[in-house]
Amino acid sequence: MKKNIYFILFLLIAFLMLYISRIEYGSHSLDKSMKACIIAQKKLDKNKNIQDIKSFCEKEINKKLNK
């Protein structure tokens, strides 16, 4: 019985840590995607304004996330 309690306690702590890490680092990949998109768009069209590129990337990434 005592062995089961340790196992259940371990699982609860593991789930809690995974949940916290998801909250903490969830936006990391979104930021990384935004930066990559901005760099790629700037290389493709050097004459475009950076604000236009940011708005374009936000629209495209949000469109793909809401699929």
Buried (B, 14 or more C-beta within 10 A) or exposed (E): EEEEEEEEEEEEEEEEEEEEEEEEEEEEEEEEBBEEBBEEBEEEEEEEEEEEBBEBBEEBBEEEEEE
